[in-house]
Amino acid sequence: MTLPVRARRLLPAALLASLAPALLAVPASAGKAQQTAPNPAYTSLMQDVLINADYWDKEPKMLAAGLGFTNILGVTNADSTDLAVAQAAVQAVSGAWNVGMTCASTATPPQRAYTSAMSPNQILSGYGVSVNDGSGLPVEFSWPVLPSTVTATDFRVTLSDGSVVTPEGVSIAPNLEYNERSTVVLVGAFGTPFPSDQGGIYATKVEVVSDATPMTLIGPRSKQVSAVGMSATKTTSPYDLPSSDPTGWPGPKLTGGKISKMSTAGERAPVLFGGNLENDGVDLYGKAAKFRIRVLTTGGFSPDGIRGIYPTDYRNFFRVVARSRSGKLVRLVSSGRTYRIDGHPLRVLGLADVGHQQDSYDYCYGDDHDNQFDIVLGGSIKAAKRVRQVIIPASGKGYQPFYNPGGPGTTPVAGVYYTGPGPRYVQKITNALRNPMTVTYVNR
């Protein structure tokens, strides 16, 4: 049986799993990163290729940094084909596993439908090192990074117990596409899966420090600046229990947003990570896609910590707000409906920069699990330029919160702490319709 071309193309998580055993297998000892050289996947990912890559502010800065989750990066046997073995391995480190997973779309659900945990070899593909039971710590910058300058020794992480940690590995993964690359993810020992008021340890400060190859950001007009000295702090653990006030929930939120004309420039990744991921606004909505609101997140966004985001999920998680010339707020609540701002039409088509377009979506749908989402719009530019906010309502009126990959999944185990829901949040949207605020730079 020959699958159609679209079906044969793999999304990043599945591709990492398939590449790792054949290309990159190494032994891993507990608590210690193991490295091989050269690593073809990691080397291709960390080349200085930026095409239409987003920047979020005129000034270079670290926008946010904080522990996302613990223990589930580099779980031995997490990718076992024996599901009982894989489940036991993941749950032994307090990771979530979806018991009894079934999907109408496939008789064999992929590993990513069961868990967000990854094996040491899968981590090796994207991070250049093999770690055991590591934490994930995303760091967001206002300008994209030059990947070749990003190394583990660029970062110093201070924990809530006063200890200072150097990451075991670092990468721009899972932000693989050439038009992304303003987020890096650190892997290492950054905390414990318990609420802070119960002795849980978490990262309180992340700093960029000087090393032999100082980390560099690239911004408007290809200006390069050192990131040394940039830092961000955090006062809560992602495992803190949510309060009754959703604005204080401990999970991931937004840290940047802008509206621009629809463009597909840079919507590709290194060939070992899937090449053309076919998940941009034009891939999903065709010529109707006129504009996109691109938002930058502080962690991986998922409805429960495992499931991917569907293109049809706009109404469940987001609300775009425009302001008319008279000051009237127009809330774009539902996708597919045309709203009028000063008499001009604007319509949310759905989400993009997730996964492939399908006729229907179920739990086995594979999105790209990165730190950027596109809310794709059709209509008039006169209406588009009146967009002011993207809101994550998080609860009430059918809205749901986001979780990062340490979330509970569908079948949490009693007595285990999982990362908490993300907060109700309002993100100001920058008007980039005239100047898209992007950088193109290629130096192989």
C-alpha positions in Angstrom: 0.0 0.0 0.0 1.4 3.4 -0.9 0.3 6.4 1.2 -0.5 9.8 -0.4 2.3 12.3 -0.3 0.6 14.4 2.4 0.2 11.3 4.6 3.8 10.4 4.2 5.0 13.7 5.5 5.8 13.6 9.2 5.3 16.3 11.8 8.2 17.1 14.1 7.4 14.9 17.1 6.9 11.8 15.0 10.0 12.6 12.9 12.2 13.0 16.0 11.0 9.6 17.2 11.8 7.9 13.8 15.2 9.5 13.3 16.5 9.0 16.8 17.1 5.2 17.0 18.7 5.0 13.5 20.8 8.1 13.4 21.6 9.2 16.9 21.5 6.3 19.4 23.9 6.7 22.3 24.0 5.2 25.8 22.7 7.5 28.5 23.7 7.4 32.2 21.3 8.7 34.8 21.6 12.4 35.7 24.2 13.1 33.1 24.0 14.5 29.6 25.7 12.4 26.9 26.8 14.0 23.6 27.8 12.8 20.2 29.5 14.7 17.4 28.4 15.4 14.8 24.7 15.1 15.3 23.2 15.6 11.9 19.7 16.6 13.0 20.8 19.1 15.7 23.6 20.5 13.5 21.1 21.3 10.7 18.6 22.8 13.1 21.2 25.2 14.7 22.4 26.8 11.4 22.0 30.5 11.1 19.1 30.5 8.7 16.4 33.0 9.5 13.7 33.8 6.8 11.0 36.3 7.7 11.7 35.5 11.4 9.6 37.5 13.8 10.8 40.1 16.2 8.3 41.4 18.8 9.7 44.7 20.0 12.0 47.5 18.8 14.4 46.8 21.7 16.3 43.5 22.3 15.4 41.9 25.6 14.4 38.7 27.3 10.6 38.7 27.4 10.1 35.8 29.7 11.6 32.6 31.1 10.4 30.0 33.5 10.2 26.3 34.4 7.7 24.6 32.1 7.7 21.1 33.6 10.0 18.5 35.2 11.1 14.9 34.7 9.6 14.1 31.3 12.4 15.0 29.0 14.6 11.9 28.6 12.5 9.1 30.1 14.1 5.7 29.3 11.5 3.5 27.5 9.1 6.4 27.0 9.2 5.4 23.3 8.9 1.6 23.8 6.6 -0.1 21.4 5.4 -2.1 24.4 2.8 0.3 25.7 2.7 -1.2 29.2 6.5 -0.6 29.5 6.2 2.9 28.2 3.3 3.8 30.5 5.1 2.4 33.5 8.3 4.4 32.7 6.4 7.7 32.2 4.2 7.4 35.3 7.2 6.4 37.4 8.5 10.0 36.9 5.1 11.6 37.5 4.5 12.1 33.8 1.0 11.9 32.3 -0.1 8.9 30.3 -3.5 8.7 28.5 -4.7 5.2 29.4 -6.9 3.4 26.9 -6.3 5.9 24.1 -8.3 5.3 20.9 -8.8 7.5 17.8 -11.2 7.2 14.9 -8.4 8.4 12.5 -6.0 5.6 13.2 -5.9 2.1 14.7 -2.4 2.8 16.1 -2.2 6.1 18.0 1.2 7.7 17.9 3.3 8.0 21.1 2.5 11.7 21.3 -1.2 10.9 21.7 -0.4 8.9 24.9 2.1 11.2 26.5 4.2 14.4 26.2 7.2 12.6 27.7 10.2 11.9 25.4 13.0 9.3 25.5 16.7 10.2 25.7 17.2 9.5 22.0 14.3 11.7 21.1 15.8 14.6 23.1 19.1 13.9 21.4 17.6 14.6 18.0 16.5 18.1 18.9 19.0 19.1 21.6 22.3 17.5 20.7 22.6 15.8 24.1 20.8 12.8 25.7 19.4 13.7 29.1 17.6 11.6 31.7 14.4 12.7 33.4 15.1 16.4 32.6 13.0 19.5 32.9 12.1 21.9 30.2 12.5 25.7 30.5 11.5 27.9 27.6 13.1 31.4 27.2 11.5 34.0 25.0 13.4 36.9 23.4 12.0 40.0 21.6 14.4 39.3 18.7 15.3 36.0 17.1 18.5 34.3 18.1 21.4 33.4 15.9 21.2 29.6 16.5 24.9 28.9 16.0 25.7 31.1 19.0 23.3 29.3 21.4 25.0 26.9 23.8 24.2 25.6 27.2 26.9 27.6 28.8 25.2 30.8 27.7 22.7 30.4 30.6 22.7 30.4 34.3 19.5 29.3 36.1 18.9 30.1 39.8 16.5 27.8 41.7 14.2 28.6 44.6 16.5 26.7 47.0 19.4 29.1 46.1 21.3 26.6 43.9 22.6 27.6 40.5 22.4 25.3 37.5 23.9 25.3 34.0 21.6 23.6 31.5 22.6 20.2 30.1 21.3 21.1 26.7 19.7 23.9 24.8 18.0 24.3 21.4 15.6 26.3 19.3 13.4 23.2 19.1 10.5 22.8 18.9 10.5 26.2 17.1 11.8 24.6 14.0 10.6 26.9 11.2 12.9 29.5 9.7 10.4 32.3 10.5 10.3 31.6 14.2 13.4 31.2 16.3 12.9 33.8 19.1 12.4 31.1 21.7 15.1 28.7 23.0 14.4 25.8 25.3 16.8 24.7 28.1 16.9 21.1 29.3 18.3 20.1 32.6 17.6 19.7 36.3 15.5 22.8 37.1 13.0 21.7 39.7 10.7 19.2 41.2 7.1 18.3 40.5 5.5 19.7 43.6 3.8 22.9 44.6 6.2 25.5 46.0 4.3 25.6 49.3 5.0 21.9 49.7 8.7 22.1 49.1 8.7 22.1 45.4 11.8 23.6 43.7 11.5 25.8 40.6 13.6 28.3 38.6 13.4 31.8 40.0 15.9 33.5 37.6 17.3 32.9 34.2 20.3 34.9 33.0 22.4 35.0 29.8 26.0 34.9 30.8 29.3 35.3 28.9 31.1 32.3 27.5 33.5 31.6 24.6 30.8 32.2 22.0 28.4 34.9 23.4 24.8 34.4 22.5 23.7 36.9 19.8 20.3 38.2 18.8 19.5 39.7 15.4 16.9 42.4 14.9 15.7 45.2 12.5 18.0 45.9 9.6 20.0 42.8 10.6 21.4 44.5 13.6 23.2 42.0 15.9 23.5 42.5 19.6 24.8 40.4 22.5 22.2 38.8 24.8 24.7 38.7 27.7 23.2 40.3 30.7 19.6 39.8 29.7 17.5 38.0 32.4 14.0 37.3 33.6 12.5 36.2 37.0 9.7 34.0 38.2 8.0 33.8 41.6 5.7 30.8 41.1 6.1 27.1 40.2 4.1 25.6 37.3 3.0 23.0 39.9 1.4 25.5 42.2 -2.3 24.7 42.8 -4.6 27.0 40.9 -6.6 29.5 43.0 -10.2 30.6 42.4 -9.0 33.6 40.5 -8.0 32.5 36.9 -5.8 35.6 36.4 -3.4 34.0 38.8 -3.2 30.5 37.4 0.3 29.2 37.1 0.5 27.8 33.6 1.7 29.3 30.3 0.5 32.6 28.9 1.2 35.0 26.0 4.2 37.3 25.9 4.0 38.9 22.5 1.6 39.5 19.6 1.3 41.3 16.3 -1.0 41.5 13.3 0.5 41.5 9.8 -0.4 40.6 6.2 -0.5 36.9 5.5 2.9 35.6 4.3 4.3 32.1 3.8 7.9 33.2 3.7 10.1 31.1 6.0 7.4 28.5 6.6 9.9 25.7 6.3 12.2 23.7 8.5 15.5 21.8 8.0 14.8 18.7 5.9 15.5 16.3 8.8 12.7 17.9 10.8 10.0 17.7 8.1 10.9 20.3 5.5 7.6 21.8 4.5 5.3 21.4 7.5 2.2 22.5 5.5 0.6 24.2 8.5 0.5 27.9 7.5 -2.5 30.0 7.0 -2.5 29.6 3.2 -2.1 25.8 3.5 -5.2 25.7 5.8 -7.4 28.4 4.4 -6.2 29.2 0.9 -6.7 32.6 -0.7 -9.2 33.7 2.0 -6.2 34.1 4.4 -5.4 37.8 4.2 -3.9 38.5 7.7 -2.5 36.7 10.6 -2.3 37.6 14.3 0.8 35.8 15.4 1.2 35.3 19.2 4.2 34.1 21.2 3.7 31.9 24.2 5.7 31.3 27.3 5.4 27.5 27.1 3.9 24.8 25.0 0.1 25.2 24.6 -2.2 22.2 24.9 -5.8 21.7 26.1 -4.5 19.2 28.7 -0.8 18.8 28.5 -0.8 16.2 25.8 -3.4 16.9 23.1 -2.4 19.1 20.2 -4.3 22.3 19.2 -6.7 21.9 16.3 -7.1 24.5 13.6 -10.8 24.6 14.7 -10.0 25.4 18.4 -10.2 29.3 18.2 -13.5 29.6 20.0 -12.4 27.3 22.8 -9.3 29.3 23.7 -8.9 32.8 22.1 -10.9 36.0 21.6 -9.7 38.8 19.3 -10.8 42.3 20.2 -10.9 45.3 17.8 -11.7 48.9 18.6 -13.7 51.1 16.3 -12.8 54.8 15.7 -15.5 55.7 18.1 -14.0 53.5 20.8 -16.5 50.7 20.6 -15.0 47.3 21.3 -15.9 44.5 18.8 -15.2 41.1 20.1 -14.6 38.4 17.5 -16.0 35.5 19.4 -16.6 32.8 16.8 -14.6 31.7 13.7 -16.4 31.8 10.4 -18.6 34.8 11.3 -18.1 38.2 9.7 -17.9 41.1 12.1 -18.0 44.8 11.2 -15.6 47.4 12.5 -16.5 50.9 11.3 -18.5 49.1 8.6 -15.5 47.1 7.3 -15.6 43.2 7.5 -13.2 41.0 9.5 -13.6 37.3 10.0 -11.5 34.7 11.9 -10.9 31.7 9.7 -9.3 29.6 12.3 -5.8 28.8 13.8 -2.7 28.0 11.8 1.0 27.1 12.6 -0.5 24.0 14.2 -0.7 20.9 12.0 -2.0 19.8 8.6 -5.5 20.6 7.4 -7.9 17.6 7.8 -11.6 17.0 7.3 -11.9 16.3 11.0 -9.7 16.3 14.1 -9.3 13.9 17.0 -6.8 13.3 19.8 -4.3 11.7 17.4 -4.0 14.9 15.5 -0.3 16.1 15.4 0.4 19.8 15.8 3.9 21.2 15.9 3.9 21.9 19.7 5.9 25.1 19.4 5.7 28.6 21.0 3.9 30.4 18.2 0.3 30.4 16.9 -1.4 32.2 14.1 -5.0 33.4 14.3 -5.8 33.7 10.6 -8.2 36.4 9.4 -10.0 37.4 6.2 -11.6 40.7 5.4 -10.6 44.3 5.0 -7.3 45.9 6.0 -9.3 48.8 7.3 -10.8 46.5 9.8 -7.6 44.5 10.5 -5.7 47.6 11.5 -8.3 48.2 14.3 -7.3 44.9 16.1 -6.0 45.7 19.6 -6.0 42.6 21.8 -6.0 38.8 21.9 -7.6 37.5 25.1 -7.2 34.1 26.6 -10.4 33.9 28.7 -9.3 30.6 30.3 -12.7 29.8 31.9 -16.4 30.6 31.6 -18.7 30.7 28.6 -17.2 27.5 27.2 -13.6 28.8 27.3 -10.8 26.4 28.4 -7.3 27.1 29.8 -4.1 26.1 28.2 -1.6 23.7 29.8 2.1 23.1 29.0 3.4 19.6 28.3 3.5 18.7 32.0 -0.3 18.8 32.2 -2.5 16.0 33.4 -3.8 14.5 30.1 -7.1 12.7 30.1 -6.4 10.1 32.8 -4.3 11.7 35.6 -3.2 9.5 38.5 -4.5 10.4 42.0 -1.9 11.9 44.2 0.4 13.0 41.4 1.0 16.7 40.8 0.7 17.9 37.3 1.4 21.4 35.9 -1.5 23.8 36.4 -3.7 25.7 33.9 -2.6 28.9 32.3 -4.2 32.2 33.3 -6.8 34.5 31.9 -4.6 36.9 30.0 -4.9 40.0 27.8 -2.1 40.4 25.2 -1.7 43.8 23.4 -1.4 43.4 19.6 1.1 45.4 17.7 0.1 46.7 14.3 2.6 45.2 11.8 0.5 45.5 8.7 2.9 48.0 7.1 6.1 46.8 8.6 5.9 43.0 9.3 8.7 43.2 11.9 10.7 40.3 10.6 14.3 39.5 9.9 16.0 37.5 7.1 19.6 36.4 7.6 21.4 33.4 6.1 24.9 32.4 7.0 25.6 28.8 6.5 
